Amino acid sequence: MSNPVEKSKIFLPKKVFFILSTLGLVVYGCAPQPNPQGVYGNPPAGGEVNNAYQKGAEFFNKLGLAAMAEANYAKAIANFVRATELNPYDPVYWKNLGEAYMAAKFYSKAQKAFLQALKLKPDYGEAMLDLGLLYKAQGDYNRAIYWLSKAANLDTFENRYIAYYELAKVYKELGNDEAYVENLQRAVDLLPSFKEGLLALANYYLKKGDLANAEKYLKLYLSFYPNDYNIRLKLASLLIEENKLTEAKKLLKTIIEKSPNPQIVDQAYKLVNKLLIKEAQNKLKKEEQ
């Protein structure tokens, strides 16, 4: 009995078979093929990226930002690299990659990424700031000052007050008190509610024994952050030193009544005792006169 499958076989001449095989290869070669290096492959040259590449790059960029928030720098680097491969023309991706490299202490790679971001966008304040911080971390203060100054003086950079603040810290490391205070003040002038800047100025003047200026910046700080009872306590102690006892007494009363922290309340009571001793001393001095 013959096999039905054998009957269905069609035997083609060799020449016809060759032509059909060649056509099949041509069709296969024209069809989209999987790329072993990634779904998107390499982006087109010439500074233009199509919508698919842009979406893919943004997807990996978001994954990188999420990894940075978790301090998973290896994962962040991997995803930012993918983003720059899909869209090498977006300076933000290069800046983000540089920050990931810097966090992981791959300083040379971070530098290259930041410089690439600035090549794509020469007035990129964030990248200038990052470069300054990178050189500061390496102890290269001259280049740190150069890039931080560029960021600080860039009118289009919304966070330029941070550049002034970081510049101040470089000058502090160098022992230049005048430049330190000058740049802190510029930071606070640009953003009067800048917490770190206000406290840095207050602490500087406290150490220098300039109680009037220290009081000025502590009060300015509390005008923005009135519920910081640690700073209220610090101001109360300063007011006692300045012999402004009535004002200090009111401040301590507020701390004792409103602070949710029992340790701060205990410290406030200790300052009350110090205040009462000071009042008694003042009374004795008046009587002696």
C-alpha positions as CSV (number, residue, x, y, z in Angstrom):
1,M,0.0,0.0,0.0
2,S,1.4,3.3,-1.0
3,N,2.1,6.1,1.5
4,P,-0.3,9.1,0.9
5,V,2.4,11.5,2.1
6,E,4.7,10.3,-0.6
7,K,2.1,11.0,-3.2
8,S,1.8,14.6,-2.0
9,K,5.5,15.3,-2.5
10,I,6.4,17.6,-5.3
11,F,9.7,17.2,-7.0
12,L,11.0,20.4,-8.5
13,P,13.8,20.8,-11.0
14,K,17.1,21.9,-9.5
15,K,17.0,25.3,-11.4
16,V,13.5,26.2,-10.1
17,F,14.5,25.2,-6.6
18,F,17.5,27.4,-6.7
19,I,15.5,30.4,-7.8
20,L,12.8,30.0,-5.1
21,S,15.5,29.6,-2.4
22,T,17.2,32.8,-3.5
23,L,13.9,34.7,-3.4
24,G,13.3,33.4,0.1
25,L,16.7,34.7,1.3
26,V,16.0,38.1,-0.2
27,V,12.6,38.3,1.5
28,Y,14.1,37.2,4.8
29,G,16.9,39.7,4.6
30,C,14.5,42.6,4.0
31,A,12.4,41.6,7.0
32,P,13.2,43.2,10.4
33,Q,15.5,40.9,12.3
34,P,16.2,40.6,16.1
35,N,19.2,42.6,17.1
36,P,21.4,40.7,19.6
37,Q,22.6,44.1,21.0
38,G,19.1,45.2,21.9
39,V,15.6,45.7,20.6
40,Y,16.3,49.1,19.0
41,G,19.8,48.6,17.7
42,N,21.9,51.6,16.9
43,P,20.2,55.0,16.4
44,P,20.5,56.8,13.1
45,A,23.4,59.2,12.7
46,G,22.9,62.9,12.0
47,G,21.4,64.1,15.3
48,E,17.9,62.9,14.7
49,V,16.2,60.1,16.7
50,N,12.8,58.6,15.7
51,N,10.0,58.3,18.2
52,A,10.6,54.6,18.9
53,Y,14.2,55.3,20.0
54,Q,13.1,58.3,22.0
55,K,10.5,56.3,23.9
56,G,13.0,53.5,24.5
57,A,15.6,55.9,25.8
58,E,13.2,57.6,28.1
59,F,12.1,54.2,29.4
60,F,15.7,53.3,30.4
61,N,16.3,56.8,31.7
62,K,13.4,56.4,34.1
63,L,14.6,53.0,35.2
64,G,18.0,54.6,35.9
65,L,16.5,57.4,38.0
66,A,14.5,54.8,40.0
67,A,17.8,52.9,40.6
68,M,19.5,56.1,41.7
69,A,16.8,56.7,44.2
70,E,17.5,53.2,45.7
71,A,21.3,53.9,45.6
72,N,21.7,51.0,43.2
73,Y,24.4,52.6,41.1
74,A,25.3,49.5,39.0
75,K,21.7,49.2,37.9
76,A,21.5,53.0,37.3
77,I,24.6,53.0,35.1
78,A,23.4,50.1,33.1
79,N,20.1,51.8,32.3
80,F,21.6,55.2,31.6
81,V,24.1,53.7,29.2
82,R,21.1,52.1,27.4
83,A,19.4,55.5,27.3
84,T,22.5,57.2,25.8
85,E,22.9,54.4,23.2
86,L,19.3,54.8,22.0
87,N,19.4,58.6,22.1
88,P,23.0,59.9,22.2
89,Y,21.8,63.5,21.5
90,D,20.0,64.2,24.7
91,P,22.3,65.9,27.2
92,V,20.1,64.9,30.2
93,Y,20.9,61.3,29.7
94,W,24.6,61.9,29.7
95,K,24.3,64.1,32.8
96,N,22.4,61.4,34.6
97,L,25.0,58.8,33.5
98,G,27.7,61.0,34.8
99,E,26.0,61.4,38.2
100,A,25.6,57.6,38.5
101,Y,29.3,57.1,37.6
102,M,30.3,59.8,40.2
103,A,28.1,58.2,42.9
104,A,29.9,54.9,42.2
105,K,33.3,56.8,42.2
106,F,34.1,56.1,38.6
107,Y,35.4,59.6,38.3
108,S,37.0,59.4,34.8
109,K,33.9,58.0,33.2
110,A,31.8,60.6,35.1
111,Q,34.0,63.4,33.7
112,K,33.5,62.1,30.1
113,A,29.8,61.9,30.5
114,F,29.5,65.4,31.9
115,L,31.7,66.8,29.1
116,Q,29.6,65.1,26.5
117,A,26.4,66.6,28.1
118,L,28.1,70.1,27.8
119,K,29.2,69.4,24.2
120,L,25.5,68.8,23.4
121,K,24.3,71.8,25.5
122,P,27.1,74.3,26.3
123,D,24.9,76.3,28.7
124,Y,23.8,73.2,30.8
125,G,24.1,74.5,34.3
126,E,23.4,71.2,36.0
127,A,26.3,69.6,34.1
128,M,28.6,72.5,35.1
129,L,27.6,72.1,38.7
130,D,28.2,68.3,38.5
131,L,31.7,68.8,37.0
132,G,32.5,71.2,39.8
133,L,31.4,68.7,42.4
134,L,33.4,66.0,40.6
135,Y,36.6,67.9,40.8
136,K,35.9,69.0,44.4
137,A,35.5,65.3,45.3
138,Q,38.9,64.6,43.8
139,G,40.6,67.5,45.5
140,D,41.1,69.4,42.3
141,Y,40.0,72.8,43.7
142,N,41.2,75.0,40.8
143,R,39.0,73.1,38.3
144,A,36.2,72.9,40.9
145,I,36.2,76.6,41.3
146,Y,36.2,77.1,37.5
147,W,33.1,75.0,36.8
148,L,31.2,76.0,40.0
149,S,31.8,79.7,39.1
150,K,30.5,79.1,35.6
151,A,27.4,77.5,37.0
152,A,26.9,80.2,39.6
153,N,27.1,83.0,37.0
154,L,24.8,81.3,34.5
155,D,21.6,83.4,34.6
156,T,19.6,80.6,33.0
157,F,20.5,78.1,35.7
158,E,17.6,77.9,38.2
159,N,19.7,76.2,40.9
160,R,22.7,78.6,40.7
161,Y,22.3,79.2,44.4
162,I,23.6,75.7,45.0
163,A,26.6,76.4,42.9
164,Y,27.4,79.4,45.1
165,Y,26.9,77.3,48.2
166,E,29.3,74.5,46.9
167,L,31.7,77.2,45.8
168,A,31.7,78.6,49.4
169,K,32.5,75.1,50.7
170,V,35.5,74.9,48.4
171,Y,36.8,78.2,49.7
172,K,36.3,77.0,53.2
173,E,38.5,74.0,52.5
174,L,41.1,76.5,51.2
175,G,40.8,78.6,54.3
176,N,39.5,81.7,52.5
177,D,36.9,83.0,55.0
178,E,36.1,86.1,53.0
179,A,35.2,84.2,49.8
180,Y,33.4,81.6,51.9
181,V,31.1,84.2,53.5
182,E,30.7,86.1,50.2
183,N,29.5,83.0,48.3
184,L,27.2,81.9,51.1
185,Q,25.6,85.3,51.1
186,R,25.1,85.2,47.4
187,A,23.4,81.8,47.7
188,V,21.0,83.2,50.4
189,D,20.4,86.4,48.3
190,L,19.3,84.2,45.4
191,L,17.1,82.0,47.6
192,P,16.4,83.6,51.0
193,S,14.8,80.4,52.3
194,F,17.9,78.4,51.6
195,K,18.2,76.3,54.8
196,E,21.8,75.2,54.5
197,G,23.1,78.6,53.5
198,L,21.3,80.4,56.4
199,L,22.6,77.8,59.0
200,A,26.1,78.0,57.6
201,L,26.2,81.8,58.0
202,A,24.8,81.6,61.5
203,N,27.3,79.0,62.5
204,Y,30.2,80.9,61.0
205,Y,29.3,84.1,62.9
206,L,28.8,82.1,66.1
207,K,32.3,80.6,65.9
208,K,33.7,84.1,65.2
209,G,31.9,85.5,68.2
210,D,29.8,87.8,66.1
211,L,26.6,87.2,68.1
212,A,24.6,89.9,66.4
213,N,25.0,88.5,62.9
214,A,24.5,84.9,64.2
215,E,21.2,86.0,65.8
216,K,20.2,87.7,62.5
217,Y,20.6,84.5,60.4
218,L,19.0,82.3,63.1
219,K,16.0,84.5,63.2
220,L,15.9,84.6,59.4
221,Y,16.0,80.8,59.3
222,L,13.2,80.5,61.8
223,S,11.0,82.9,59.8
224,F,11.0,80.2,57.1
225,Y,11.1,77.1,59.4
226,P,9.4,78.1,62.7
227,N,8.9,74.5,63.8
228,D,12.6,73.7,64.0
229,Y,12.9,73.6,67.8
230,N,16.5,72.7,67.7
231,I,17.3,76.0,66.1
232,R,14.8,77.8,68.5
233,L,16.9,76.3,71.3
234,K,20.1,77.5,69.8
235,L,18.7,81.0,69.4
236,A,17.5,81.0,73.0
237,S,21.0,80.1,74.2
238,L,22.4,82.9,72.1
239,L,19.9,85.4,73.4
240,I,20.9,84.5,77.0
241,E,24.6,85.1,76.0
242,E,23.6,88.5,74.6
243,N,21.7,89.2,77.9
244,K,18.4,89.5,76.0
245,L,16.7,87.7,78.7
246,T,13.1,88.8,78.2
247,E,13.2,87.6,74.6
248,A,14.9,84.4,75.5
249,K,12.3,83.7,78.2
250,K,9.4,84.0,75.7
251,L,11.2,81.7,73.3
252,L,11.9,79.1,75.9
253,K,8.3,79.2,77.0
254,T,7.2,78.4,73.5
255,I,9.6,75.5,73.2
256,I,8.5,74.0,76.4
257,E,4.8,74.3,75.5
258,K,5.0,73.2,71.9
259,S,8.0,71.0,71.2
260,P,7.0,67.3,70.7
261,N,10.6,66.3,71.5
262,P,11.1,65.6,75.3
263,Q,14.9,65.9,75.0
264,I,14.5,69.4,73.5
265,V,12.1,70.3,76.3
266,D,14.7,69.0,78.9
267,Q,17.4,71.2,77.3
268,A,14.9,74.1,77.4
269,Y,14.4,73.7,81.1
270,K,18.2,73.7,81.6
271,L,18.4,77.0,79.7
272,V,15.6,78.4,81.9
273,N,17.9,77.7,84.9
274,K,20.8,79.4,83.2
275,L,18.5,82.3,82.4
276,L,17.4,82.6,86.1
277,I,21.0,82.6,87.2
278,K,21.8,85.3,84.7
279,E,18.8,87.4,86.0
280,A,20.0,87.0,89.6
281,Q,23.5,88.1,88.6
282,N,22.2,91.1,86.8
283,K,20.1,92.1,89.9
284,L,23.2,91.8,92.1
285,K,25.2,94.0,89.8
286,K,22.5,96.7,89.9
287,E,22.3,96.6,93.7
288,E,26.1,96.9,93.9
289,Q,26.0,100.0,91.7
